[in-house]
Amino acid sequence: MKEISAWDVFNLVKEAQFLVNGKVENVYQTDSKNLYLLLYIKEKPKQLLRIFAGKAFYLTKTKPEFPENLHRFCSYLRKYVLNS
């Protein structure tokens, strides 16, 4: 497995800087390793941020089918992170 360098982290943070003033509108979870954050950013369309636990994160336009039953972690995040 390739390790991420400080230079990679610097560039990721720089590229994702426009998300800083965003507001979390909703949190979704498809399984234990995939988390989705629906973000509202002023003067931009809503963004869906997909997070693979421990591997990657990126913006996506495709919204998968989310299960009706919430995972505990997703419920916890919705309680504390929504509208932040």
HELIX and SHEET records of a PDB file:
HELIX    1   1 ALA A    6  GLU A   15  1                                  10    
HELIX    2   2 GLN A   17  LEU A   19  5                                   3    
HELIX    3   3 ARG A   72  VAL A   81  1                                  10    
SHEET    1   A 4 LYS A  23  ASP A  31  0                                        
SHEET    2   A 4 ASN A  34  TYR A  40 -1                                        
SHEET    3   A 4 GLN A  47  PHE A  52 -1                                        
SHEET    4   A 4 ALA A  56  THR A  60 -1                                        
END                                                                             
